[in-house]
Amino acid sequence: MKKLKIAFLSTYPPQECGIATFTYDLVNAIDKTHNNVETNIIAIEEKDRTYNFNNKVVFKIKDSDIETYMESAEFINESDIEVVNIQHEFGLFGGESGSYIEYFVNALRKPIITTLHTVLTNPDELKKEITRFLVEKSEKVIVLSKSAIDILRDSYKITKDNIILIHHGVPEYDNLSKEDIKRKLGIENRFVLSTFGLINPGKGIEYALYALGDIKDKYPEILYLILGTTHPKVKRLYGEDYRNKLLKIVEELNLERNVVFVNKYLTKEELIEYLIATDVYITPYINREQICSGTLAYAIGFGKAIISTPYLYAIDMLSANRGILVDFKDSKSIAEALEKLIRDKNFLHEIERNAYELGKTMKWSNIAKQYVNVFKEVIYSRKVQVA
């Protein structure tokens, strides 16, 4: 049987980027579960960087080089690739607000499916125009939260009926003992909090640290793991200013026994172990408009009790008592939520169960199946139109 040939336009490992990881995990899940689909990557890389990609990458676009956008589209046009999935985030592409993506789309003669990782409630005119352009040019548009659908219809006045929700995927993992993993990591008998991801000022981690400062004497067993390196783009512009700010707060509040920084880009195996060891996951993010969070999705997938600020994705995902929402930039609110979960283990376990029920539907194998079904629908529809 002839394989379906799909191309994904995205960043890709070894790039340290949330969308690169998302695409890698999605492609890997499709490869494992669908032997009748061939996946290929059109990789975006910065103009001053060259990455040692694996053989999935069949073409590379330099983000600020318009010619490479056109050349990659022509490469796909001349190939037997049947559909292209654009993983879209404004910051991935060159031009103002990533406008160079329009050169690629206009030159492409194959059907497009776009995954929108960012949908802004109050975009400037250029971002609004780019989003509308992508929706109009795409056979299907995939969003990662229900709020994104509402925003596209209300704020962007998009009426095209091609927008569908497919959740962010989460890893499959063995049902390992939390206490065994804690012993392995040397953190047994600790009440473990964690935040993971590429560290940047938008994470709002300082507010979680101030919350710990308020309650550490009452609950000395608390240990907060801050997992991940500084975001590469932040590091190039500002060095380690934000991490140093956090380290200074730890010192000022005498939190050295209660906070551990794991300053590395975690492997999937390491991340799984840290998440299994976690008692409460915290996303104290400060951007109200954040429409997706892979880290929050992972925490839900692992059935964790979660404390989060009410950015859009968190509001969607933590409804139905799947977590506790706290105020933005409010350490007192975080401290109160932590105390409630520490004191009331029945409440904590109820939240865990509710999160797990949603999380088990978000395994990458399920998400891969949904994507492949969309690919097949678009390819079949196009063939029927041609016939």
Backbone torsions as a table, in degrees:
resi	resn	phi	psi	omega
1	MET	NA	135.7	179.9
2	LYS	-67.6	133.3	-179.9
3	LYS	-78.4	145.7	169.9
4	LEU	-74.2	132.3	-179.2
5	LYS	-109.0	118.2	-176.0
6	ILE	-117.7	140.6	171.8
7	ALA	-117.0	138.9	176.6
8	PHE	-112.3	125.3	174.4
9	LEU	-95.6	115.0	-170.4
10	SER	-169.5	165.4	159.5
11	THR	-70.9	165.4	-172.9
12	TYR	-159.1	146.6	177.5
13	PRO	-56.4	144.6	17.3
14	PRO	-84.9	11.9	173.8
15	GLN	-60.3	137.1	178.1
16	GLU	-93.2	94.8	-171.1
17	CYS	-158.8	137.8	-178.1
18	GLY	-59.8	-37.8	-178.9
19	ILE	-74.0	-33.7	173.9
20	ALA	-59.2	-44.5	179.2
21	THR	-66.2	-42.3	178.3
22	PHE	-56.8	-49.9	-177.3
23	THR	-65.1	-41.4	177.7
24	TYR	-58.9	-46.7	-178.2
25	ASP	-66.0	-40.4	178.9
26	LEU	-64.5	-47.8	-179.6
27	VAL	-62.7	-42.9	179.7
28	ASN	-61.5	-41.0	179.2
29	ALA	-67.1	-40.3	177.4
30	ILE	-63.3	-43.9	-179.8
31	ASP	-61.2	-37.0	-178.0
32	LYS	-74.7	-31.3	-170.6
33	THR	-108.5	-9.5	-176.3
34	HIS	-137.6	91.7	-178.6
35	ASN	-77.3	0.1	176.8
36	ASN	-100.4	12.6	179.2
37	VAL	-124.0	133.0	174.4
38	GLU	-107.9	125.1	-177.4
39	THR	-105.5	138.9	179.1
40	ASN	-135.0	153.0	-178.1
41	ILE	-118.3	130.8	163.8
42	ILE	-100.7	105.8	-170.0
43	ALA	-92.8	138.0	174.7
44	ILE	-98.7	128.9	175.8
45	GLU	-133.8	153.5	-178.6
46	GLU	-65.2	153.6	-174.5
47	LYS	-61.9	-29.8	-175.2
48	ASP	-103.8	14.5	-179.8
49	ARG	-128.7	145.8	173.2
50	THR	-129.3	126.5	-175.7
51	TYR	-108.6	150.7	177.0
52	ASN	-91.4	78.5	-178.4
53	PHE	-73.1	160.0	173.6
54	ASN	-81.3	-178.9	-172.3
55	ASN	-76.0	3.4	171.2
56	LYS	-67.7	-29.1	-175.7
57	VAL	-79.3	116.8	-176.5
58	VAL	-105.1	-11.3	177.5
59	PHE	-160.5	148.9	179.7
60	LYS	-122.7	136.0	175.0
61	ILE	-108.3	130.1	170.0
62	LYS	-85.1	122.9	-166.8
63	ASP	-55.1	-31.6	-176.2
64	SER	-104.8	11.4	-178.1
65	ASP	-109.6	102.4	-176.3
66	ILE	-57.4	-38.5	-177.2
67	GLU	-57.6	-37.7	-178.0
68	THR	-69.9	-26.7	174.1
69	TYR	-65.6	-45.0	-179.6
70	MET	-66.8	-42.7	-178.7
71	GLU	-64.9	-39.1	180.0
72	SER	-67.0	-38.6	177.4
73	ALA	-62.6	-42.3	179.7
74	GLU	-66.7	-37.4	176.0
75	PHE	-57.8	-45.6	179.9
76	ILE	-67.1	-42.4	-179.9
77	ASN	-57.1	-37.6	-176.8
78	GLU	-85.4	-6.2	-177.7
79	SER	-96.3	178.9	175.4
80	ASP	-97.7	17.9	171.1
81	ILE	-62.5	133.7	-172.4
82	GLU	-100.0	-25.5	-179.1
83	VAL	-154.0	149.4	-179.0
84	VAL	-119.1	129.1	174.8
85	ASN	-104.7	111.1	176.5
86	ILE	-87.0	120.9	172.5
87	GLN	-90.5	106.3	-168.5
88	HIS	-104.8	129.7	169.9
89	GLU	-147.4	132.4	-172.2
90	PHE	-53.6	-38.1	-174.8
91	GLY	-74.2	-7.9	-177.7
92	LEU	-77.9	-28.4	-168.8
93	PHE	-109.1	157.2	-179.7
94	GLY	-76.0	175.1	-178.1
95	GLY	81.8	166.2	178.7
96	GLU	-61.9	125.5	-178.9
97	SER	58.0	26.6	178.3
98	GLY	74.3	28.2	-173.5
99	SER	-67.9	-16.0	-179.5
100	TYR	-63.6	-17.9	177.1
101	ILE	-57.9	-26.9	-178.8
102	GLU	-65.5	-31.6	176.4
103	TYR	-63.0	-43.1	179.1
104	PHE	-63.1	-49.2	-176.2
105	VAL	-64.2	-43.3	-178.5
106	ASN	-66.6	-28.4	-179.8
107	ALA	-85.8	-13.3	-173.8
108	LEU	-85.0	138.9	178.5
109	ARG	-114.4	13.8	176.7
110	LYS	-107.7	154.0	-179.2
111	PRO	-63.5	147.8	-175.6
112	ILE	-118.1	137.9	167.3
113	ILE	-121.3	124.9	-177.1
114	THR	-110.5	131.1	171.0
115	THR	-101.0	117.9	-178.3
116	LEU	-94.2	110.5	178.8
117	HIS	-85.8	-18.1	176.9
118	THR	-132.8	127.3	172.6
119	VAL	-132.4	110.6	-173.8
120	LEU	-87.7	140.9	179.8
121	THR	-74.2	-33.8	-180.0
122	ASN	-129.8	69.0	-176.4
123	PRO	-74.8	155.4	170.0
124	ASP	-71.8	171.8	-172.6
125	GLU	-62.8	-36.8	-178.7
126	LEU	-68.1	-45.1	178.7
127	LYS	-63.3	-39.1	177.4
128	LYS	-62.7	-42.7	-179.6
129	GLU	-64.3	-42.9	-179.9
130	ILE	-63.9	-43.4	180.0
131	THR	-63.0	-46.4	178.3
132	ARG	-60.5	-41.3	178.8
133	PHE	-58.4	-47.3	-178.4
134	LEU	-65.1	-41.5	178.9
135	VAL	-62.9	-42.9	-178.5
136	GLU	-65.9	-37.9	-176.1
137	LYS	-83.5	-11.0	-175.3
138	SER	-95.8	141.1	173.7
139	GLU	-68.1	-39.8	176.6
140	LYS	-138.9	148.2	174.3
141	VAL	-122.0	125.4	-179.6
142	ILE	-103.8	129.3	173.4
143	VAL	-118.5	163.8	-172.0
144	LEU	-108.7	5.3	175.6
145	SER	-154.3	156.1	179.4
146	LYS	-64.5	-36.1	-179.6
147	SER	-57.5	-35.3	-178.9
148	ALA	-61.9	-38.7	178.0
149	ILE	-63.5	-45.1	-179.6
150	ASP	-62.9	-41.6	-178.8
151	ILE	-65.6	-43.9	-179.5
152	LEU	-60.3	-36.1	-178.9
153	ARG	-80.5	-36.9	-175.5
154	ASP	-86.1	-49.9	-174.6
155	SER	-84.6	-33.3	-177.1
156	TYR	-99.2	-7.4	-179.9
157	LYS	55.1	39.4	179.0
158	ILE	-86.4	124.5	-178.0
159	THR	-109.0	-10.8	-179.3
160	LYS	-60.9	131.2	-172.9
161	ASP	-94.1	61.4	-177.6
162	ASN	-130.2	18.1	-175.1
163	ILE	-102.0	129.0	-178.6
164	ILE	-132.2	153.2	178.3
165	LEU	-98.8	124.4	167.7
166	ILE	-131.8	123.2	-175.6
167	HIS	-64.0	156.4	168.3
168	HIS	-60.9	137.3	179.9
169	GLY	-78.5	161.4	176.2
170	VAL	-135.1	154.8	-174.4
171	PRO	-68.7	151.7	165.2
172	GLU	-77.6	145.5	179.1
173	TYR	-153.6	153.8	176.9
174	ASP	-73.6	149.2	-178.4
175	ASN	-80.4	74.9	-176.2
176	LEU	-85.8	156.6	-179.6
177	SER	-73.8	128.5	176.6
178	LYS	-58.7	-43.9	-176.7
179	GLU	-67.3	-36.4	177.4
180	ASP	-63.9	-42.2	-179.9
181	ILE	-67.4	-40.2	176.9
182	LYS	-59.2	-42.5	178.3
183	ARG	-62.9	-42.8	179.6
184	LYS	-59.8	-38.4	-178.7
185	LEU	-84.8	-3.7	179.3
186	GLY	74.5	29.0	-178.3
187	ILE	-127.8	30.7	178.8
188	GLU	-64.1	153.9	179.7
189	ASN	64.2	20.6	175.0
190	ARG	-113.2	147.3	172.3
191	PHE	-91.2	108.4	-165.3
192	VAL	-97.0	124.1	169.6
193	LEU	-104.9	152.1	175.7
194	SER	-150.5	153.8	169.0
195	THR	-137.6	131.9	177.6
196	PHE	-130.5	165.1	179.1
197	GLY	129.3	179.7	178.2
198	LEU	-74.0	119.4	-170.4
199	ILE	-74.3	131.3	177.0
200	ASN	-158.7	163.2	-174.6
201	PRO	-58.5	-23.6	178.6
202	GLY	-67.9	-13.2	-179.6
203	LYS	-71.3	-24.6	178.2
204	GLY	66.0	26.9	-174.2
205	ILE	-63.6	-27.7	-178.9
206	GLU	-59.0	-31.6	-178.4
207	TYR	-72.1	-32.8	173.8
208	ALA	-68.4	-37.7	178.2
209	LEU	-64.5	-44.1	178.0
210	TYR	-62.3	-35.8	176.6
211	ALA	-62.5	-41.9	177.5
212	LEU	-62.5	-38.0	178.5
213	GLY	-59.5	-30.8	-179.5
214	ASP	-75.0	-28.6	-170.7
215	ILE	-121.0	-0.7	-173.8
216	LYS	-63.5	-33.1	-179.3
217	ASP	-70.7	-33.8	178.6
218	LYS	-75.2	-32.8	-177.7
219	TYR	-130.1	73.4	-174.7
220	PRO	-66.6	-13.1	-179.6
221	GLU	-77.8	-6.8	179.9
222	ILE	-65.3	135.4	173.3
223	LEU	-133.9	122.8	-178.3
224	TYR	-105.8	116.4	178.5
225	LEU	-96.4	119.8	176.8
226	ILE	-105.4	105.0	-165.0
227	LEU	-107.5	120.7	173.4
228	GLY	131.4	158.1	177.4
229	THR	-83.1	167.9	172.9
230	THR	-68.8	141.3	179.5
231	HIS	-55.1	130.2	-175.6
232	PRO	-54.2	-40.4	-178.9
233	LYS	-69.4	-36.9	176.2
234	VAL	-65.5	-42.4	-178.2
235	LYS	-63.9	-38.7	179.9
236	ARG	-65.5	-34.7	-176.6
237	LEU	-86.6	-39.5	-169.9
238	TYR	-126.3	5.2	-177.5
239	GLY	63.3	-139.6	-178.6
240	GLU	-104.6	31.8	-177.4
241	ASP	-56.1	-45.3	-176.4
242	TYR	-69.2	-45.1	178.5
243	ARG	-60.6	-41.4	179.3
244	ASN	-64.4	-35.5	175.5
245	LYS	-61.6	-43.8	179.2
246	LEU	-64.6	-42.2	179.2
247	LEU	-62.0	-37.0	178.9
248	LYS	-66.7	-39.4	177.1
249	ILE	-62.3	-43.5	178.2
250	VAL	-56.7	-43.9	-179.4
251	GLU	-67.4	-44.3	-177.4
252	GLU	-63.7	-34.1	-177.0
253	LEU	-95.8	6.1	-179.6
254	ASN	55.7	48.1	-177.0
255	LEU	-101.6	14.3	-174.7
256	GLU	-56.9	-33.4	179.7
257	ARG	-80.9	-13.8	-172.3
258	ASN	-111.2	-3.8	-178.0
259	VAL	-133.9	133.6	175.1
260	VAL	-129.0	127.5	172.8
261	PHE	-94.9	126.1	173.3
262	VAL	-107.8	92.4	-169.5
263	ASN	-88.7	72.9	177.0
264	LYS	-156.1	158.4	174.7
265	TYR	-82.5	109.1	-169.5
266	LEU	-71.0	141.6	168.8
267	THR	-71.7	163.7	178.9
268	LYS	-59.7	-39.9	-179.6
269	GLU	-64.8	-42.1	178.3
270	GLU	-64.8	-43.6	-179.6
271	LEU	-61.2	-43.9	179.3
272	ILE	-59.6	-43.3	-179.9
273	GLU	-63.6	-44.1	-179.9
274	TYR	-64.6	-38.4	179.3
275	LEU	-68.2	-40.5	177.2
276	ILE	-61.0	-37.6	-178.7
277	ALA	-74.1	-14.2	-174.7
278	THR	-75.8	135.5	173.1
279	ASP	-93.0	-40.4	178.5
280	VAL	-137.4	129.4	178.0
281	TYR	-100.6	138.6	-175.5
282	ILE	-123.9	129.2	168.3
283	THR	-123.6	91.8	-177.6
284	PRO	-89.5	37.8	-171.7
285	TYR	-60.6	154.8	-174.5
286	ILE	-111.4	-1.4	179.7
287	ASN	-95.4	104.8	-177.1
288	ARG	-59.3	-27.8	-172.9
289	GLU	-86.8	-0.1	-175.9
290	GLN	-61.1	118.2	-170.8
291	ILE	-97.6	-9.8	176.5
292	CYS	-153.0	147.6	174.4
293	SER	-144.7	111.0	177.3
294	GLY	-62.2	-34.1	-178.6
295	THR	-68.2	-40.7	177.2
296	LEU	-65.9	-40.4	177.4
297	ALA	-58.5	-43.7	179.3
298	TYR	-61.3	-44.6	-179.1
299	ALA	-60.9	-39.6	175.7
300	ILE	-64.5	-42.6	179.5
301	GLY	-60.2	-28.4	179.8
302	PHE	-95.0	8.1	176.2
303	GLY	63.7	43.4	-177.6
304	LYS	-92.7	149.0	166.1
305	ALA	-71.5	133.2	-170.9
306	ILE	-127.7	136.7	169.3
307	ILE	-114.3	129.2	-176.5
308	SER	-148.4	150.5	167.0
309	THR	-71.6	159.6	-172.1
310	PRO	-87.9	56.2	169.3
311	TYR	-72.8	165.4	-166.9
312	LEU	-58.2	-43.6	-178.2
313	TYR	-65.1	-40.1	179.6
314	ALA	-65.0	-39.9	178.1
315	ILE	-59.3	-44.8	178.7
316	ASP	-62.4	-50.7	-168.0
317	MET	-80.2	-26.0	-175.3
318	LEU	-101.3	12.2	172.7
319	SER	-68.2	175.5	-180.0
320	ALA	56.9	37.8	173.8
321	ASN	58.2	43.2	175.9
322	ARG	-99.5	7.7	179.6
323	GLY	174.4	179.8	179.0
324	ILE	-116.3	126.8	175.9
325	LEU	-94.9	133.9	-179.7
326	VAL	-122.4	165.5	-176.4
327	ASP	-72.1	151.7	175.7
328	PHE	-63.9	140.8	173.5
329	LYS	50.8	42.0	-174.5
330	ASP	-133.6	94.2	-177.6
331	SER	-67.0	-32.1	179.4
332	LYS	-63.0	-40.5	178.6
333	SER	-63.5	-40.8	177.9
334	ILE	-65.6	-43.5	-179.9
335	ALA	-60.8	-42.5	178.8
336	GLU	-62.3	-42.7	179.4
337	ALA	-64.6	-41.3	178.1
338	LEU	-61.7	-45.0	-180.0
339	GLU	-60.8	-40.7	179.9
340	LYS	-60.8	-43.0	-178.5
341	LEU	-72.3	-34.8	178.8
342	ILE	-68.8	-40.5	-176.4
343	ARG	-78.2	-34.4	-171.6
344	ASP	-113.7	86.8	-176.5
345	LYS	-68.2	-29.0	177.3
346	ASN	-64.3	-41.5	177.5
347	PHE	-64.4	-43.9	178.5
348	LEU	-57.7	-46.6	-177.7
349	HIS	-68.6	-32.1	176.1
350	GLU	-63.1	-44.3	177.7
351	ILE	-62.8	-42.3	178.2
352	GLU	-58.0	-46.1	-179.0
353	ARG	-62.7	-43.2	-179.0
354	ASN	-64.1	-41.3	177.9
355	ALA	-64.2	-42.3	-177.7
356	TYR	-63.0	-37.1	-179.2
357	GLU	-61.2	-39.4	174.5
358	LEU	-74.7	-43.6	-175.0
359	GLY	-58.8	-33.4	-177.6
360	LYS	-70.1	-17.7	175.5
361	THR	-83.6	-8.3	-173.7
362	MET	-103.3	9.3	178.6
363	LYS	-57.8	144.8	-176.2
364	TRP	-56.3	-32.3	178.9
365	SER	-62.9	-37.5	176.9
366	ASN	-70.1	-41.6	-179.4
367	ILE	-66.0	-39.6	177.7
368	ALA	-59.5	-42.5	179.2
369	LYS	-61.4	-42.1	-179.9
370	GLN	-65.2	-41.4	177.6
371	TYR	-63.3	-45.4	-178.4
372	VAL	-63.1	-37.8	177.1
373	ASN	-61.7	-38.8	177.2
374	VAL	-66.7	-43.7	177.8
375	PHE	-57.2	-47.3	-178.1
376	LYS	-63.0	-41.7	-179.8
377	GLU	-60.7	-44.0	-178.5
378	VAL	-68.3	-43.5	-179.5
379	ILE	-65.2	-44.0	180.0
380	TYR	-63.3	-43.9	-179.9
381	SER	-60.7	-42.1	179.7
382	ARG	-64.5	-39.2	179.4
383	LYS	-67.3	-37.5	177.9
384	VAL	-64.5	-41.9	179.0
385	GLN	-62.2	-41.1	-179.4
386	VAL	-66.0	-40.3	-179.9
387	ALA	-65.7	NA	NA
